[in-house]
Amino acid sequence: MAKNNRFETVYSQGTIDVVKVLVDKETGVNYVFTKEGYAGGLTPLLDENGNVVITKVEK
């Protein structure tokens, strides 16, 4: 199975209760992933104005 390198972890905190920021290397969109026990969630990261945080991606 080919390794998919589309997402890059740019921030990680915790081992049991986890918070990670992932960047989609194709679109530049930043996502926040959280995991606590058996529950988890993923959502786009928003700035103070409610806009999606986008990192400039060089192709």
N, CA, C and O atoms as a CHARMM CRD file, in Angstrom:
* protein
*
  236
    1    1 MET  N      0.84200  -1.17500   0.00000 PROA 1      0.00000
    2    1 MET  CA     0.00000   0.00000   0.00000 PROA 1      0.00000
    3    1 MET  C      0.89000   1.24200   0.00000 PROA 1      0.00000
    4    1 MET  O      1.83000   1.33000   0.79000 PROA 1      0.00000
    5    2 ALA  N      0.60300   2.19200  -0.87100 PROA 2      0.00000
    6    2 ALA  CA     1.40500   3.40700  -0.98600 PROA 2      0.00000
    7    2 ALA  C      1.18500   4.31300   0.22300 PROA 2      0.00000
    8    2 ALA  O      0.07700   4.40900   0.75200 PROA 2      0.00000
    9    3 LYS  N      2.25500   4.97000   0.64700 PROA 3      0.00000
   10    3 LYS  CA     2.17200   5.90200   1.76800 PROA 3      0.00000
   11    3 LYS  C      1.61600   7.23400   1.26500 PROA 3      0.00000
   12    3 LYS  O      2.10900   7.78200   0.27900 PROA 3      0.00000
   13    4 ASN  N      0.59400   7.75100   1.94000 PROA 4      0.00000
   14    4 ASN  CA    -0.02400   9.01600   1.55800 PROA 4      0.00000
   15    4 ASN  C      0.56300  10.12600   2.41500 PROA 4      0.00000
   16    4 ASN  O      0.44600  10.09900   3.64000 PROA 4      0.00000
   17    5 ASN  N      1.19000  11.09500   1.77700 PROA 5      0.00000
   18    5 ASN  CA     1.84200  12.19100   2.50900 PROA 5      0.00000
   19    5 ASN  C      1.10400  13.50700   2.31700 PROA 5      0.00000
   20    5 ASN  O      1.73000  14.56600   2.32600 PROA 5      0.00000
   21    6 ARG  N     -0.21600  13.46400   2.14300 PROA 6      0.00000
   22    6 ARG  CA    -0.96300  14.69200   1.87300 PROA 6      0.00000
   23    6 ARG  C     -1.01200  15.61100   3.08700 PROA 6      0.00000
   24    6 ARG  O     -0.97400  16.83100   2.92300 PROA 6      0.00000
   25    7 PHE  N     -1.09600  15.07100   4.29700 PROA 7      0.00000
   26    7 PHE  CA    -1.21900  15.87500   5.50500 PROA 7      0.00000
   27    7 PHE  C      0.07600  15.87000   6.29100 PROA 7      0.00000
   28    7 PHE  O      0.75300  14.84800   6.39800 PROA 7      0.00000
   29    8 GLU  N      0.41200  17.03700   6.84300 PROA 8      0.00000
   30    8 GLU  CA     1.61000  17.18600   7.65400 PROA 8      0.00000
   31    8 GLU  C      1.20600  17.69500   9.03300 PROA 8      0.00000
   32    8 GLU  O      0.44100  18.65400   9.13700 PROA 8      0.00000
   33    9 THR  N      1.70800  17.06600  10.08700 PROA 9      0.00000
   34    9 THR  CA     1.45900  17.52700  11.45000 PROA 9      0.00000
   35    9 THR  C      2.43300  18.65700  11.75500 PROA 9      0.00000
   36    9 THR  O      3.64800  18.46000  11.74800 PROA 9      0.00000
   37   10 VAL  N      1.88900  19.84900  12.02400 PROA 10     0.00000
   38   10 VAL  CA     2.75000  21.00800  12.31000 PROA 10     0.00000
   39   10 VAL  C      2.76200  21.35600  13.79400 PROA 10     0.00000
   40   10 VAL  O      3.59300  22.15100  14.23400 PROA 10     0.00000
   41   11 TYR  N      1.84500  20.76800  14.57600 PROA 11     0.00000
   42   11 TYR  CA     1.80200  20.99800  16.01700 PROA 11     0.00000
   43   11 TYR  C      1.17700  19.77700  16.66500 PROA 11     0.00000
   44   11 TYR  O      0.20900  19.22300  16.14300 PROA 11     0.00000
   45   12 SER  N      1.71700  19.35300  17.79100 PROA 12     0.00000
   46   12 SER  CA     1.16200  18.22100  18.52200 PROA 12     0.00000
   47   12 SER  C      1.35400  18.45500  20.01200 PROA 12     0.00000
   48   12 SER  O      2.41000  18.90400  20.45700 PROA 12     0.00000
   49   13 GLN  N      0.30700  18.13800  20.77700 PROA 13     0.00000
   50   13 GLN  CA     0.34100  18.33000  22.22600 PROA 13     0.00000
   51   13 GLN  C     -0.38300  17.16300  22.87800 PROA 13     0.00000
   52   13 GLN  O     -1.47600  16.79300  22.45000 PROA 13     0.00000
   53   14 GLY  N      0.21100  16.58800  23.89700 PROA 14     0.00000
   54   14 GLY  CA    -0.43200  15.54200  24.69000 PROA 14     0.00000
   55   14 GLY  C     -0.19400  14.14500  24.16300 PROA 14     0.00000
   56   14 GLY  O      0.23000  13.94900  23.02400 PROA 14     0.00000
   57   15 THR  N     -0.48300  13.15700  25.03900 PROA 15     0.00000
   58   15 THR  CA    -0.36500  11.75200  24.66100 PROA 15     0.00000
   59   15 THR  C     -1.67900  11.00600  24.85600 PROA 15     0.00000
   60   15 THR  O     -2.03100  10.14900  24.04500 PROA 15     0.00000
   61   16 ILE  N     -2.40100  11.32200  25.91400 PROA 16     0.00000
   62   16 ILE  CA    -3.71300  10.69800  26.13600 PROA 16     0.00000
   63   16 ILE  C     -4.80400  11.62000  25.61500 PROA 16     0.00000
   64   16 ILE  O     -5.64100  11.20200  24.81500 PROA 16     0.00000
   65   17 ASP  N     -4.80100  12.86000  26.05900 PROA 17     0.00000
   66   17 ASP  CA    -5.66900  13.89100  25.48700 PROA 17     0.00000
   67   17 ASP  C     -4.81700  14.63600  24.46900 PROA 17     0.00000
   68   17 ASP  O     -3.90800  15.38000  24.83600 PROA 17     0.00000
   69   18 VAL  N     -5.11300  14.43400  23.19400 PROA 18     0.00000
   70   18 VAL  CA    -4.24500  14.89100  22.11500 PROA 18     0.00000
   71   18 VAL  C     -4.87300  16.05700  21.36000 PROA 18     0.00000
   72   18 VAL  O     -6.07600  16.06400  21.09700 PROA 18     0.00000
   73   19 VAL  N     -4.05200  17.03600  21.01700 PROA 19     0.00000
   74   19 VAL  CA    -4.43500  18.12700  20.11800 PROA 19     0.00000
   75   19 VAL  C     -3.34900  18.20800  19.04800 PROA 19     0.00000
   76   19 VAL  O     -2.16300  18.29800  19.36700 PROA 19     0.00000
   77   20 LYS  N     -3.75800  18.17600  17.77400 PROA 20     0.00000
   78   20 LYS  CA    -2.81000  18.28900  16.66600 PROA 20     0.00000
   79   20 LYS  C     -3.33100  19.30300  15.66500 PROA 20     0.00000
   80   20 LYS  O     -4.54000  19.44200  15.47700 PROA 20     0.00000
   81   21 VAL  N     -2.40700  20.01400  15.02100 PROA 21     0.00000
   82   21 VAL  CA    -2.75300  20.86200  13.89100 PROA 21     0.00000
   83   21 VAL  C     -2.13400  20.20900  12.66400 PROA 21     0.00000
   84   21 VAL  O     -0.92800  19.96300  12.61200 PROA 21     0.00000
   85   22 LEU  N     -2.98100  19.93300  11.67700 PROA 22     0.00000
   86   22 LEU  CA    -2.55900  19.29500  10.43600 PROA 22     0.00000
   87   22 LEU  C     -2.70700  20.28100   9.29600 PROA 22     0.00000
   88   22 LEU  O     -3.63300  21.09200   9.29500 PROA 22     0.00000
   89   23 VAL  N     -1.80700  20.22500   8.32700 PROA 23     0.00000
   90   23 VAL  CA    -1.90200  21.05700   7.13600 PROA 23     0.00000
   91   23 VAL  C     -2.04800  20.14400   5.92600 PROA 23     0.00000
   92   23 VAL  O     -1.25400  19.22500   5.72600 PROA 23     0.00000
   93   24 ASP  N     -3.07000  20.41200   5.12600 PROA 24     0.00000
   94   24 ASP  CA    -3.26000  19.71600   3.85600 PROA 24     0.00000
   95   24 ASP  C     -2.25100  20.31100   2.87800 PROA 24     0.00000
   96   24 ASP  O     -2.35300  21.48400   2.51900 PROA 24     0.00000
   97   25 LYS  N     -1.28000  19.51300   2.44500 PROA 25     0.00000
   98   25 LYS  CA    -0.20500  20.02800   1.60600 PROA 25     0.00000
   99   25 LYS  C     -0.65900  20.33400   0.17500 PROA 25     0.00000
  100   25 LYS  O      0.10000  20.93300  -0.58600 PROA 25     0.00000
  101   26 GLU  N     -1.86100  19.94500  -0.20300 PROA 26     0.00000
  102   26 GLU  CA    -2.37700  20.27900  -1.52800 PROA 26     0.00000
  103   26 GLU  C     -3.14400  21.59500  -1.52300 PROA 26     0.00000
  104   26 GLU  O     -3.03600  22.37400  -2.46900 PROA 26     0.00000
  105   27 THR  N     -3.92400  21.85500  -0.46300 PROA 27     0.00000
  106   27 THR  CA    -4.76500  23.05800  -0.41100 PROA 27     0.00000
  107   27 THR  C     -4.24800  24.10500   0.56100 PROA 27     0.00000
  108   27 THR  O     -4.60600  25.27700   0.44300 PROA 27     0.00000
  109   28 GLY  N     -3.41100  23.71400   1.52200 PROA 28     0.00000
  110   28 GLY  CA    -2.91400  24.63100   2.54000 PROA 28     0.00000
  111   28 GLY  C     -3.85600  24.82800   3.71000 PROA 28     0.00000
  112   28 GLY  O     -3.51900  25.54900   4.64900 PROA 28     0.00000
  113   29 VAL  N     -5.02900  24.20800   3.68400 PROA 29     0.00000
  114   29 VAL  CA    -6.00700  24.35200   4.76600 PROA 29     0.00000
  115   29 VAL  C     -5.46700  23.68600   6.03700 PROA 29     0.00000
  116   29 VAL  O     -4.95400  22.56700   5.99800 PROA 29     0.00000
  117   30 ASN  N     -5.59500  24.40300   7.17300 PROA 30     0.00000
  118   30 ASN  CA    -5.17600  23.89000   8.47800 PROA 30     0.00000
  119   30 ASN  C     -6.37900  23.27500   9.19100 PROA 30     0.00000
  120   30 ASN  O     -7.48300  23.81800   9.15100 PROA 30     0.00000
  121   31 TYR  N     -6.15100  22.14300   9.83800 PROA 31     0.00000
  122   31 TYR  CA    -7.20400  21.44200  10.58400 PROA 31     0.00000
  123   31 TYR  C     -6.74200  21.21300  12.00600 PROA 31     0.00000
  124   31 TYR  O     -5.55100  21.02900  12.25600 PROA 31     0.00000
  125   32 VAL  N     -7.68900  21.22400  12.95000 PROA 32     0.00000
  126   32 VAL  CA    -7.41700  20.86700  14.33900 PROA 32     0.00000
  127   32 VAL  C     -8.02200  19.48600  14.58100 PROA 32     0.00000
  128   32 VAL  O     -9.20400  19.26000  14.32500 PROA 32     0.00000
  129   33 PHE  N     -7.19800  18.57300  15.07400 PROA 33     0.00000
  130   33 PHE  CA    -7.63800  17.23500  15.44100 PROA 33     0.00000
  131   33 PHE  C     -7.52000  17.11000  16.94900 PROA 33     0.00000
  132   33 PHE  O     -6.48600  17.45100  17.52100 PROA 33     0.00000
  133   34 THR  N     -8.57300  16.62400  17.59800 PROA 34     0.00000
  134   34 THR  CA    -8.51800  16.37600  19.03600 PROA 34     0.00000
  135   34 THR  C     -8.95400  14.95300  19.31900 PROA 34     0.00000
  136   34 THR  O     -9.80700  14.40300  18.62300 PROA 34     0.00000
  137   35 LYS  N     -8.35800  14.35800  20.35100 PROA 35     0.00000
  138   35 LYS  CA    -8.73000  13.01900  20.79500 PROA 35     0.00000
  139   35 LYS  C     -8.69400  13.01200  22.30700 PROA 35     0.00000
  140   35 LYS  O     -7.72200  13.44300  22.92600 PROA 35     0.00000
  141   36 GLU  N     -9.77300  12.51500  22.88900 PROA 36     0.00000
  142   36 GLU  CA    -9.86600  12.40900  24.33600 PROA 36     0.00000
  143   36 GLU  C    -10.53700  11.08100  24.64300 PROA 36     0.00000
  144   36 GLU  O    -11.72900  10.90600  24.38800 PROA 36     0.00000
  145   37 GLY  N     -9.76800  10.13900  25.19500 PROA 37     0.00000
  146   37 GLY  CA   -10.29600   8.80600  25.43400 PROA 37     0.00000
  147   37 GLY  C    -10.62600   8.13300  24.11100 PROA 37     0.00000
  148   37 GLY  O     -9.76500   8.01600  23.23900 PROA 37     0.00000
  149   38 TYR  N    -11.88300   7.68500  23.95700 PROA 38     0.00000
  150   38 TYR  CA   -12.30900   7.01700  22.73500 PROA 38     0.00000
  151   38 TYR  C    -12.96700   7.97200  21.74300 PROA 38     0.00000
  152   38 TYR  O    -13.39300   7.54300  20.67100 PROA 38     0.00000
  153   39 ALA  N    -13.05700   9.24600  22.07900 PROA 39     0.00000
  154   39 ALA  CA   -13.71400  10.22600  21.20800 PROA 39     0.00000
  155   39 ALA  C    -12.66600  11.08500  20.51200 PROA 39     0.00000
  156   39 ALA  O    -11.57100  11.30100  21.03100 PROA 39     0.00000
  157   40 GLY  N    -13.02400  11.56900  19.32700 PROA 40     0.00000
  158   40 GLY  CA   -12.11300  12.43200  18.59100 PROA 40     0.00000
  159   40 GLY  C    -12.88300  13.29600  17.61900 PROA 40     0.00000
  160   40 GLY  O    -14.05500  13.04400  17.33800 PROA 40     0.00000
  161   41 GLY  N    -12.22000  14.31200  17.10800 PROA 41     0.00000
  162   41 GLY  CA   -12.88100  15.18600  16.15400 PROA 41     0.00000
  163   41 GLY  C    -11.86800  15.92700  15.30100 PROA 41     0.00000
  164   41 GLY  O    -10.70100  16.07100  15.66500 PROA 41     0.00000
  165   42 LEU  N    -12.34800  16.39500  14.15400 PROA 42     0.00000
  166   42 LEU  CA   -11.51700  17.12200  13.20900 PROA 42     0.00000
  167   42 LEU  C    -12.33100  18.27900  12.66000 PROA 42     0.00000
  168   42 LEU  O    -13.48300  18.10000  12.26400 PROA 42     0.00000
  169   43 THR  N    -11.73700  19.46800  12.63400 PROA 43     0.00000
  170   43 THR  CA   -12.43200  20.64600  12.12500 PROA 43     0.00000
  171   43 THR  C    -11.41300  21.60200  11.52200 PROA 43     0.00000
  172   43 THR  O    -10.25800  21.60900  11.94600 PROA 43     0.00000
  173   44 PRO  N    -11.81200  22.40800  10.54700 PROA 44     0.00000
  174   44 PRO  CA   -10.87700  23.41500  10.03400 PROA 44     0.00000
  175   44 PRO  C    -10.49900  24.39800  11.14500 PROA 44     0.00000
  176   44 PRO  O    -11.32500  24.73300  11.99400 PROA 44     0.00000
  177   45 LEU  N     -9.26200  24.85000  11.13100 PROA 45     0.00000
  178   45 LEU  CA    -8.77600  25.84300  12.08500 PROA 45     0.00000
  179   45 LEU  C     -9.20800  27.22500  11.60900 PROA 45     0.00000
  180   45 LEU  O     -8.98700  27.58000  10.45100 PROA 45     0.00000
  181   46 LEU  N     -9.82300  28.00600  12.49700 PROA 46     0.00000
  182   46 LEU  CA   -10.32100  29.33500  12.14500 PROA 46     0.00000
  183   46 LEU  C     -9.50300  30.41500  12.83300 PROA 46     0.00000
  184   46 LEU  O     -8.99100  30.22200  13.93500 PROA 46     0.00000
  185   47 ASP  N     -9.38700  31.56600  12.15700 PROA 47     0.00000
  186   47 ASP  CA    -8.70400  32.70500  12.77400 PROA 47     0.00000
  187   47 ASP  C     -9.69900  33.51000  13.60900 PROA 47     0.00000
  188   47 ASP  O    -10.84900  33.10200  13.77000 PROA 47     0.00000
  189   48 GLU  N     -9.26200  34.64600  14.13400 PROA 48     0.00000
  190   48 GLU  CA   -10.10500  35.45800  15.02400 PROA 48     0.00000
  191   48 GLU  C    -11.33100  36.03800  14.32400 PROA 48     0.00000
  192   48 GLU  O    -12.27000  36.46900  14.99300 PROA 48     0.00000
  193   49 ASN  N    -11.34100  36.05800  12.98800 PROA 49     0.00000
  194   49 ASN  CA   -12.48400  36.58400  12.23700 PROA 49     0.00000
  195   49 ASN  C    -13.39800  35.48200  11.70600 PROA 49     0.00000
  196   49 ASN  O    -14.37300  35.76400  11.00800 PROA 49     0.00000
  197   50 GLY  N    -13.08800  34.24100  12.03200 PROA 50     0.00000
  198   50 GLY  CA   -13.91000  33.12100  11.58000 PROA 50     0.00000
  199   50 GLY  C    -13.54300  32.60400  10.20700 PROA 50     0.00000
  200   50 GLY  O    -14.27900  31.80400   9.62900 PROA 50     0.00000
  201   51 ASN  N    -12.41500  33.04900   9.67500 PROA 51     0.00000
  202   51 ASN  CA   -11.94800  32.57000   8.37000 PROA 51     0.00000
  203   51 ASN  C    -11.03800  31.36100   8.54000 PROA 51     0.00000
  204   51 ASN  O    -10.31900  31.24800   9.53300 PROA 51     0.00000
  205   52 VAL  N    -11.07400  30.46200   7.56600 PROA 52     0.00000
  206   52 VAL  CA   -10.22500  29.27400   7.59800 PROA 52     0.00000
  207   52 VAL  C     -8.76500  29.70900   7.47100 PROA 52     0.00000
  208   52 VAL  O     -8.42500  30.54400   6.63300 PROA 52     0.00000
  209   53 VAL  N     -7.90700  29.13000   8.31800 PROA 53     0.00000
  210   53 VAL  CA    -6.47100  29.41300   8.26900 PROA 53     0.00000
  211   53 VAL  C     -5.87700  28.59600   7.12200 PROA 53     0.00000
  212   53 VAL  O     -6.03300  27.37600   7.06600 PROA 53     0.00000
  213   54 ILE  N     -5.19300  29.28700   6.20800 PROA 54     0.00000
  214   54 ILE  CA    -4.58100  28.62900   5.05500 PROA 54     0.00000
  215   54 ILE  C     -3.09600  28.97700   5.03800 PROA 54     0.00000
  216   54 ILE  O     -2.71300  30.14600   5.08100 PROA 54     0.00000
  217   55 THR  N     -2.27500  27.93800   4.97500 PROA 55     0.00000
  218   55 THR  CA    -0.83100  28.08700   4.89600 PROA 55     0.00000
  219   55 THR  C     -0.44900  28.05800   3.42100 PROA 55     0.00000
  220   55 THR  O     -0.93200  27.21500   2.66400 PROA 55     0.00000
  221   56 LYS  N      0.41700  28.98100   3.01800 PROA 56     0.00000
  222   56 LYS  CA     0.86300  29.02800   1.62100 PROA 56     0.00000
  223   56 LYS  C      1.61300  27.75200   1.30300 PROA 56     0.00000
  224   56 LYS  O      2.53200  27.36100   2.02300 PROA 56     0.00000
  225   57 VAL  N      1.21100  27.10100   0.21100 PROA 57     0.00000
  226   57 VAL  CA     1.81500  25.83600  -0.21000 PROA 57     0.00000
  227   57 VAL  C      2.55600  26.06500  -1.51700 PROA 57     0.00000
  228   57 VAL  O      1.99600  26.58900  -2.48000 PROA 57     0.00000
  229   58 GLU  N      3.81800  25.66800  -1.53900 PROA 58     0.00000
  230   58 GLU  CA     4.59100  25.76500  -2.76900 PROA 58     0.00000
  231   58 GLU  C      4.51300  24.43600  -3.49300 PROA 58     0.00000
  232   58 GLU  O      4.71800  23.37800  -2.89900 PROA 58     0.00000
  233   59 LYS  N      4.21600  24.50000  -4.77400 PROA 59     0.00000
  234   59 LYS  CA     4.04100  23.26100  -5.54600 PROA 59     0.00000
  235   59 LYS  C      5.22500  22.97700  -6.41700 PROA 59     0.00000
  236   59 LYS  O      5.24000  21.97400  -7.13000 PROA 59     0.00000
